Amino acid sequence: MKREHVTQRHAEGHISATHVIQNPANSGEWIVFFKKSAGRSFFLVDDNDEVESFARLDDLIEVVRGLGIKFAEIHM
């Protein structure tokens, strides 16, 4: 899900949870996914529809906060 869609869906109350996990393709990077209230999950993707990954957890948290998300579960 692209950033603008996350912001919109979060404001509408459609995102029920936010999870941060290590990227399975590169354990030195972090990715985020959102659970929608209907039970489906979506990764945060860029403009090319590729999963966004972050080398620094702090950078990912800054992006998530910027999307209006206040709580996220981090899985290590």
CNS distance restraints for C-alpha pairs under 8 A (distance, minus, plus):
assign (resid   1 and name CA) (resid   5 and name CA) 6.24 0.50 0.50
assign (resid   1 and name CA) (resid   6 and name CA) 6.44 0.50 0.50
assign (resid   1 and name CA) (resid  42 and name CA) 5.79 0.50 0.50
assign (resid   1 and name CA) (resid  43 and name CA) 5.85 0.50 0.50
assign (resid   1 and name CA) (resid  44 and name CA) 5.00 0.50 0.50
assign (resid   1 and name CA) (resid  45 and name CA) 5.44 0.50 0.50
assign (resid   1 and name CA) (resid  49 and name CA) 7.89 0.50 0.50
assign (resid   2 and name CA) (resid   6 and name CA) 6.36 0.50 0.50
assign (resid   2 and name CA) (resid  44 and name CA) 5.85 0.50 0.50
assign (resid   2 and name CA) (resid  45 and name CA) 5.12 0.50 0.50
assign (resid   2 and name CA) (resid  46 and name CA) 5.97 0.50 0.50
assign (resid   2 and name CA) (resid  47 and name CA) 6.97 0.50 0.50
assign (resid   2 and name CA) (resid  49 and name CA) 7.55 0.50 0.50
assign (resid   3 and name CA) (resid   7 and name CA) 6.34 0.50 0.50
assign (resid   3 and name CA) (resid  44 and name CA) 6.86 0.50 0.50
assign (resid   3 and name CA) (resid  45 and name CA) 7.40 0.50 0.50
assign (resid   3 and name CA) (resid  46 and name CA) 7.63 0.50 0.50
assign (resid   3 and name CA) (resid  67 and name CA) 7.00 0.50 0.50
assign (resid   4 and name CA) (resid   8 and name CA) 6.29 0.50 0.50
assign (resid   5 and name CA) (resid   9 and name CA) 5.92 0.50 0.50
assign (resid   6 and name CA) (resid  10 and name CA) 5.83 0.50 0.50
assign (resid   6 and name CA) (resid  67 and name CA) 6.85 0.50 0.50
assign (resid   7 and name CA) (resid  11 and name CA) 6.16 0.50 0.50
assign (resid   7 and name CA) (resid  67 and name CA) 5.24 0.50 0.50
assign (resid   7 and name CA) (resid  68 and name CA) 6.56 0.50 0.50
assign (resid   8 and name CA) (resid  12 and name CA) 6.31 0.50 0.50
assign (resid   9 and name CA) (resid  13 and name CA) 6.25 0.50 0.50
assign (resid   9 and name CA) (resid  14 and name CA) 5.21 0.50 0.50
assign (resid   9 and name CA) (resid  15 and name CA) 6.29 0.50 0.50
assign (resid  10 and name CA) (resid  14 and name CA) 5.71 0.50 0.50
assign (resid  10 and name CA) (resid  15 and name CA) 5.25 0.50 0.50
assign (resid  10 and name CA) (resid  68 and name CA) 7.43 0.50 0.50
assign (resid  10 and name CA) (resid  69 and name CA) 7.54 0.50 0.50
assign (resid  14 and name CA) (resid  36 and name CA) 5.48 0.50 0.50
assign (resid  14 and name CA) (resid  37 and name CA) 5.43 0.50 0.50
assign (resid  15 and name CA) (resid  34 and name CA) 6.43 0.50 0.50
assign (resid  15 and name CA) (resid  35 and name CA) 5.71 0.50 0.50
assign (resid  15 and name CA) (resid  36 and name CA) 4.31 0.50 0.50
assign (resid  15 and name CA) (resid  37 and name CA) 5.79 0.50 0.50
assign (resid  16 and name CA) (resid  34 and name CA) 7.50 0.50 0.50
assign (resid  16 and name CA) (resid  35 and name CA) 5.55 0.50 0.50
assign (resid  16 and name CA) (resid  36 and name CA) 5.29 0.50 0.50
assign (resid  16 and name CA) (resid  37 and name CA) 5.16 0.50 0.50
assign (resid  17 and name CA) (resid  34 and name CA) 5.79 0.50 0.50
assign (resid  17 and name CA) (resid  35 and name CA) 5.08 0.50 0.50
assign (resid  17 and name CA) (resid  36 and name CA) 7.14 0.50 0.50
assign (resid  17 and name CA) (resid  71 and name CA) 7.91 0.50 0.50
assign (resid  17 and name CA) (resid  72 and name CA) 7.00 0.50 0.50
assign (resid  17 and name CA) (resid  73 and name CA) 7.99 0.50 0.50
assign (resid  18 and name CA) (resid  32 and name CA) 7.13 0.50 0.50
assign (resid  18 and name CA) (resid  33 and name CA) 5.97 0.50 0.50
assign (resid  18 and name CA) (resid  34 and name CA) 4.60 0.50 0.50
assign (resid  18 and name CA) (resid  35 and name CA) 6.34 0.50 0.50
assign (resid  18 and name CA) (resid  69 and name CA) 7.84 0.50 0.50
assign (resid  18 and name CA) (resid  71 and name CA) 6.99 0.50 0.50
assign (resid  18 and name CA) (resid  72 and name CA) 4.76 0.50 0.50
assign (resid  18 and name CA) (resid  73 and name CA) 6.25 0.50 0.50
assign (resid  19 and name CA) (resid  32 and name CA) 5.65 0.50 0.50
assign (resid  19 and name CA) (resid  33 and name CA) 5.39 0.50 0.50
assign (resid  19 and name CA) (resid  34 and name CA) 6.31 0.50 0.50
assign (resid  19 and name CA) (resid  72 and name CA) 5.46 0.50 0.50
assign (resid  19 and name CA) (resid  73 and name CA) 4.76 0.50 0.50
assign (resid  19 and name CA) (resid  74 and name CA) 5.87 0.50 0.50
assign (resid  19 and name CA) (resid  75 and name CA) 7.28 0.50 0.50
assign (resid  20 and name CA) (resid  30 and name CA) 6.82 0.50 0.50
assign (resid  20 and name CA) (resid  31 and name CA) 5.79 0.50 0.50
assign (resid  20 and name CA) (resid  32 and name CA) 4.44 0.50 0.50
assign (resid  20 and name CA) (resid  33 and name CA) 6.56 0.50 0.50
assign (resid  20 and name CA) (resid  72 and name CA) 6.86 0.50 0.50
assign (resid  20 and name CA) (resid  73 and name CA) 6.07 0.50 0.50
assign (resid  20 and name CA) (resid  74 and name CA) 4.64 0.50 0.50
assign (resid  20 and name CA) (resid  75 and name CA) 6.02 0.50 0.50
assign (resid  21 and name CA) (resid  30 and name CA) 5.72 0.50 0.50
assign (resid  21 and name CA) (resid  31 and name CA) 5.58 0.50 0.50
assign (resid  21 and name CA) (resid  32 and name CA) 6.30 0.50 0.50
assign (resid  21 and name CA) (resid  74 and name CA) 6.13 0.50 0.50
assign (resid  21 and name CA) (resid  75 and name CA) 5.00 0.50 0.50
assign (resid  21 and name CA) (resid  76 and name CA) 6.39 0.50 0.50
assign (resid  22 and name CA) (resid  26 and name CA) 7.53 0.50 0.50
assign (resid  22 and name CA) (resid  27 and name CA) 5.53 0.50 0.50
assign (resid  22 and name CA) (resid  28 and name CA) 7.19 0.50 0.50
assign (resid  22 and name CA) (resid  29 and name CA) 5.85 0.50 0.50
assign (resid  22 and name CA) (resid  30 and name CA) 4.45 0.50 0.50
assign (resid  22 and name CA) (resid  31 and name CA) 6.13 0.50 0.50
assign (resid  22 and name CA) (resid  75 and name CA) 7.33 0.50 0.50
assign (resid  22 and name CA) (resid  76 and name CA) 6.61 0.50 0.50
assign (resid  23 and name CA) (resid  27 and name CA) 5.40 0.50 0.50
assign (resid  23 and name CA) (resid  28 and name CA) 7.33 0.50 0.50
assign (resid  23 and name CA) (resid  29 and name CA) 5.40 0.50 0.50
assign (resid  23 and name CA) (resid  30 and name CA) 5.11 0.50 0.50
assign (resid  23 and name CA) (resid  31 and name CA) 5.63 0.50 0.50
assign (resid  23 and name CA) (resid  53 and name CA) 7.10 0.50 0.50
assign (resid  28 and name CA) (resid  55 and name CA) 6.30 0.50 0.50
assign (resid  29 and name CA) (resid  53 and name CA) 5.94 0.50 0.50
assign (resid  29 and name CA) (resid  54 and name CA) 5.22 0.50 0.50
assign (resid  29 and name CA) (resid  55 and name CA) 4.49 0.50 0.50
assign (resid  29 and name CA) (resid  56 and name CA) 6.99 0.50 0.50
assign (resid  29 and name CA) (resid  57 and name CA) 7.97 0.50 0.50
assign (resid  30 and name CA) (resid  53 and name CA) 5.36 0.50 0.50
assign (resid  30 and name CA) (resid  54 and name CA) 5.03 0.50 0.50
assign (resid  30 and name CA) (resid  55 and name CA) 6.35 0.50 0.50
assign (resid  30 and name CA) (resid  56 and name CA) 7.27 0.50 0.50
assign (resid  30 and name CA) (resid  57 and name CA) 6.45 0.50 0.50
assign (resid  30 and name CA) (resid  60 and name CA) 7.38 0.50 0.50
assign (resid  31 and name CA) (resid  43 and name CA) 7.57 0.50 0.50
assign (resid  31 and name CA) (resid  44 and name CA) 7.46 0.50 0.50
assign (resid  31 and name CA) (resid  51 and name CA) 7.43 0.50 0.50
assign (resid  31 and name CA) (resid  52 and name CA) 6.35 0.50 0.50
assign (resid  31 and name CA) (resid  53 and name CA) 4.85 0.50 0.50
assign (resid  31 and name CA) (resid  54 and name CA) 6.49 0.50 0.50
assign (resid  31 and name CA) (resid  60 and name CA) 7.67 0.50 0.50
assign (resid  32 and name CA) (resid  43 and name CA) 5.89 0.50 0.50
assign (resid  32 and name CA) (resid  44 and name CA) 5.91 0.50 0.50
assign (resid  32 and name CA) (resid  52 and name CA) 7.92 0.50 0.50
assign (resid  32 and name CA) (resid  53 and name CA) 7.89 0.50 0.50
assign (resid  32 and name CA) (resid  60 and name CA) 7.91 0.50 0.50
assign (resid  33 and name CA) (resid  41 and name CA) 6.51 0.50 0.50
assign (resid  33 and name CA) (resid  42 and name CA) 5.32 0.50 0.50
assign (resid  33 and name CA) (resid  43 and name CA) 4.08 0.50 0.50
assign (resid  33 and name CA) (resid  44 and name CA) 5.89 0.50 0.50
assign (resid  34 and name CA) (resid  41 and name CA) 5.42 0.50 0.50
assign (resid  34 and name CA) (resid  42 and name CA) 5.24 0.50 0.50
assign (resid  34 and name CA) (resid  43 and name CA) 6.29 0.50 0.50
assign (resid  34 and name CA) (resid  44 and name CA) 7.63 0.50 0.50
assign (resid  35 and name CA) (resid  39 and name CA) 6.25 0.50 0.50
assign (resid  35 and name CA) (resid  40 and name CA) 5.75 0.50 0.50
assign (resid  35 and name CA) (resid  41 and name CA) 4.32 0.50 0.50
assign (resid  35 and name CA) (resid  42 and name CA) 6.52 0.50 0.50
assign (resid  36 and name CA) (resid  40 and name CA) 5.44 0.50 0.50
assign (resid  36 and name CA) (resid  41 and name CA) 6.03 0.50 0.50
assign (resid  36 and name CA) (resid  42 and name CA) 7.84 0.50 0.50
assign (resid  43 and name CA) (resid  51 and name CA) 6.27 0.50 0.50
assign (resid  43 and name CA) (resid  52 and name CA) 7.96 0.50 0.50
assign (resid  44 and name CA) (resid  51 and name CA) 5.85 0.50 0.50
assign (resid  44 and name CA) (resid  52 and name CA) 5.90 0.50 0.50
assign (resid  45 and name CA) (resid  49 and name CA) 5.17 0.50 0.50
assign (resid  45 and name CA) (resid  50 and name CA) 5.07 0.50 0.50
assign (resid  45 and name CA) (resid  51 and name CA) 4.24 0.50 0.50
assign (resid  45 and name CA) (resid  52 and name CA) 5.02 0.50 0.50
assign (resid  46 and name CA) (resid  50 and name CA) 5.55 0.50 0.50
assign (resid  46 and name CA) (resid  51 and name CA) 6.43 0.50 0.50
assign (resid  46 and name CA) (resid  52 and name CA) 5.83 0.50 0.50
assign (resid  54 and name CA) (resid  59 and name CA) 6.70 0.50 0.50
assign (resid  54 and name CA) (resid  60 and name CA) 5.93 0.50 0.50
assign (resid  55 and name CA) (resid  59 and name CA) 7.83 0.50 0.50
assign (resid  56 and name CA) (resid  60 and name CA) 6.72 0.50 0.50
assign (resid  57 and name CA) (resid  61 and name CA) 6.23 0.50 0.50
assign (resid  58 and name CA) (resid  62 and name CA) 6.23 0.50 0.50
assign (resid  59 and name CA) (resid  63 and name CA) 6.40 0.50 0.50
assign (resid  60 and name CA) (resid  64 and name CA) 6.22 0.50 0.50
assign (resid  61 and name CA) (resid  65 and name CA) 6.06 0.50 0.50
assign (resid  62 and name CA) (resid  66 and name CA) 6.15 0.50 0.50
assign (resid  63 and name CA) (resid  67 and name CA) 6.44 0.50 0.50
assign (resid  64 and name CA) (resid  68 and name CA) 6.83 0.50 0.50
assign (resid  64 and name CA) (resid  69 and name CA) 5.73 0.50 0.50
assign (resid  64 and name CA) (resid  70 and name CA) 7.99 0.50 0.50
assign (resid  65 and name CA) (resid  69 and name CA) 5.15 0.50 0.50
assign (resid  65 and name CA) (resid  70 and name CA) 6.24 0.50 0.50
